Amino acid sequence: MANEYKLLTPGPLTTTRTVKEEMLFDHCTWDEDYQQITQKIRRQLLELAHCNADDYTVVLMQGSGTFGVESVLTSVIGKDEKVLLCTNGAYGDRQVKICEHAGITYTQYAEPYDRIPDAARVEEYLAADPSITHVSMIHSETTSGLLNDIQAVAAVAKKHGCTFMVDAMSSFGGVDIPVADWGIDFLVSSANKCIQGVPGFSFIICNKSKLEASKGKARSLSLDLWDQWNTLEKANGKWRYTSPTHVVLAFSKALDEMFAEGGIPARSARYALNNHLLIARMKALGFRVFLADHQGPIITTFLYPEGTQFDFHDMYEFIKERGYAIYPGKLTDEETFRLGNIGEIYTDDIEKVTELLALYMGERGLLAAATGLDSVPAAIAAMDAAGAPIKAAAPANVKLTA
């Protein structure tokens, strides 16, 4: 395909050709074979979450990841209950908007976009306000690339008897999350993230007792989490309303490929290797990482080299024409851009895209000011030297190429 390129984004992301090919087939939503595929997906997701079927269940919800987050917030928080929203980025702020729109009572504990919510501060909020019944936060905040400490906050929430909800949209499957052991009651993720499927539905891993207690609380018909689960259970895998059949088939294949790769341990190791190599090579080109601490393995925010003037749109088009799509910055007070390293992406992709950046900088007269080097080959050699120890230390179970 003439317009084919790889996505260095936090999702949608680059998928395998075999996942794409699953969408060439049409399936009836009433078909028993299709319903069994839904049930298989639910079992496999529970396995990835380290949960047993006696205590936890999985609900699939049509729509993007935000639909899943809104489903949880508007289904499990009653009219006489209150949620503490721990935010440090655009996706935490989106939860605030959901609560405002739905009339959910909330308190916001906001940190700057380069700092994680502190469990000790959460403790202070909960101790000061006994009316708080739920706590919600983002795990991988792709606004900046931060990976928040959900384990520590979960422990505080449990101590105060609060239901704990996590948006793990861009981390589940790429970062190991023992949902039950950490005391997470509701975890939301999406088909088009680290499982490496395509957009079309979200999934929620639910504490069964908490889910059952939510019956009758939903503020929406379509997003009623309990009713969606009840239908999946009683009808043995049938969705309440029309499901995205092609997306479900692709996701089932993506799950099989994930287990074949080695599950979360192998995939998280590949993503982490990609990320470490990316940062090392970008630093050799003069780019600075926005975050001082808590950098996650999913996406990285970069600051432009000092003393240079970059045109992001020009850089984006240059790189896209040569095979990769990068991501604009999401910060309001800093000139940044972002590079994701999840999906069907390997270290050879990281090397190729950073070489393209070096080529772009050379052609635009930016290389010497950013690196002190006078040629593209010299810049590539510097990047190779910076990345060599990282590749040499790669775990044996990590593939370097597709």
C-alpha positions, 0 to 999 in steps of 0.5 A, a space after each residue: 500500500 502506497 500510504 502504509 506507515 507505522 504508528 509511533 503513538 500510544 494507540 491506535 497503533 501498528 498491528 500485525 498483518 494477521 490481526 488485520 486479516 481477521 477483519 476480512 470476515 463477516 460474523 453475525 452477532 447472534 452466532 454461537 461461534 462468535 459468542 464463544 470468541 467473546 467468552 474466550 476473550 473474557 477468559 484471556 483478559 482475566 488471565 492477563 490480570 491475574 484474577 480468578 473467575 470467582 472474584 473478578 469478571 470482564 465486561 466488554 463495552 462498545 466504543 473507545 476507551 473513554 466510553 469504558 471510563 465513562 461507563 465505570 464512573 456513571 455506573 458504580 458511583 451512586 447519587 449519594 456517593 462521592 469520588 476522589 479524582 487523582 489527576 496529573 494530565 489530560 485524561 484525568 481532567 477528562 474524568 472531571 468533565 465526565 463527572 461534571 456532565 453526569 452530575 457525579 459528586 467529586 473532589 479533584 486532587 490535581 498534581 502538575 503534569 510532571 508529578 505523580 499523585 502522592 499516596 500520602 496526599 490521597 490519605 489526607 484527602 480521605 481522612 479529611 472527607 469521610 464522604 468519599 466512597 470511590 477513588 479513581 486515577 490514571 495509570 499511564 498518563 500519556 499526556 506526558 508519559 508518566 507512569 503513576 503509582 497505582 499500587 500505593 494509592 490502591 492500598 490507601 483506598 482499601 484502608 479507607 474502605 473505598 472502591 478503587 478505579 483505574 484507567 489503564 488504557 495505555 498500560 494494561 498488557 504492556 505493564 504487568 498489573 496484578 489487579 486482585 493483589 493490588 486491590 483494584 476494583 475496576 480497571 479499564 483498558 481498550 482494544 487498540 492499545 498494548 494487546 495490539 488490536 484495533 479501535 472499537 471497544 473497551 474492556 473493564 476488569 471488575 470486582 464481582 461483588 462491587 459490580 453486583 452492588 452497582 445494579 441500578 446506579 447507572 446514569 446511562 442506558 447504553 453504558 450501564 456496566 451491570 446490565 452489560 455484564 448481566 447480558 454477557 453472563 445470561 446469554 453466554 457471550 452475547 452483547 446487549 447491543 450490536 458489537 463491533 464484530 470485526 474488531 472483536 475478531 481482530 482482538 481475539 487474534 491479537 490476544 493469541 499473538 500476545 500469548 505466543 510472544 510470551 505474554 506480558 513479561 515478553 511484551 513489557 520487556 520489548 516495550 521497555 527495551 524500545 523505550 530505553 533505546 529511544 531515549 538514549 538515541 534521542 539524547 544523542 541527537 540533543 533532545 531532552 526528556 520532559 520528565 525528570 522522574 516516573 517515565 513510563 515505557 509507553 510514550 515519551 515527551 521530548 523537548 526540542 534541543 536548546 538553541 534550535 527552531 523546529 517546525 513540528 508539522 514540517 518534521 511530521 510530514 518529512 518522517 511520515 513520507 518515509 514510513 513513520 507517524 509521530 505524535 504532537 505534544 499535549 502540554 500547553 506551556 512547553 514546546 514538545 512532541 511525543 514518540 510512542 514505542 508500543 504496538 508492532 514496533 521493534 528496536 530496528 524501528 526505533 533506529 530507523 525513525 531516529 535516523 530519519 530525525 537525524 536526516 531531517 535535522 541535517 537537511 534543515 540545518 539543525 544538526 550542528 546546533 543540536 549535537 555539535 556534529 557536522 554530518 548525518 553519518 556522525 550523528 547516526 554513529 553517536 546514536 549507535 554508540 549510545 544505544 549499543 549497551 542497551 541492545 547488548 543487555 536486551 533479555 533473551 526473550 525479546 525480539 529485536 525485529 518483527 
